[in-house]
Structure formats: C-alpha cells, structure tokens
Amino acid sequence: MSTEDNDGQGMIVNPKSTGENKEWDGDEADRADRLRFEEEQALIREQSEAREAAKDSAETESK
C-alpha cells in the first residue's frame, strides 16, 4: 500500500482556528476535557485549603 492509497485514513487531524472562525472552541470532547480539568483543579484547591485549615487548627490547639 503506497501513501497515495491511504486517503488520509488513520491520520491524526488537529483542527486549528482559521481566520474566518476565530471563535473555534474545539469539539465536544475538547470542551468536556476542559470542564473536567477545571472541576479537578477546583477540588484540589478545596482539599488543599481544608488541609491547611486543619493543620492551622491542630497547631492552635497544641499551643
């Protein structure tokens, strides 16, 4: 099979915004990934703040 016979099958295509479509925001999967990432980051921040508050509380009680 030569490269001319491939017809682009199996190739990875990453669409990029074009001059006429500056509002391109990816597909549904891209948006879902960003949302999932934002939710994970919020959860990490929340857990970090709770851990810091518990640590401060434990230090205050021990004094």
C-alpha positions, 0 to 999 in steps of 0.5 A: 500500500503506497501513501497515495492509497491511504486517503488520509485514513488513520491520520491524526487531524488537529483542527486549528482556528482559521481566520474566518472562525476565530471563535473555534472552541474545539469539539465536544470532547475538547470542551468536556476535557476542559470542564473536567480539568477545571472541576479537578483543579477546583477540588484540589484547591478545596482539599488543599485549603481544608488541609491547611485549615486543619493543620492551622487548627491542630497547631492552635490547639497544641499551643 
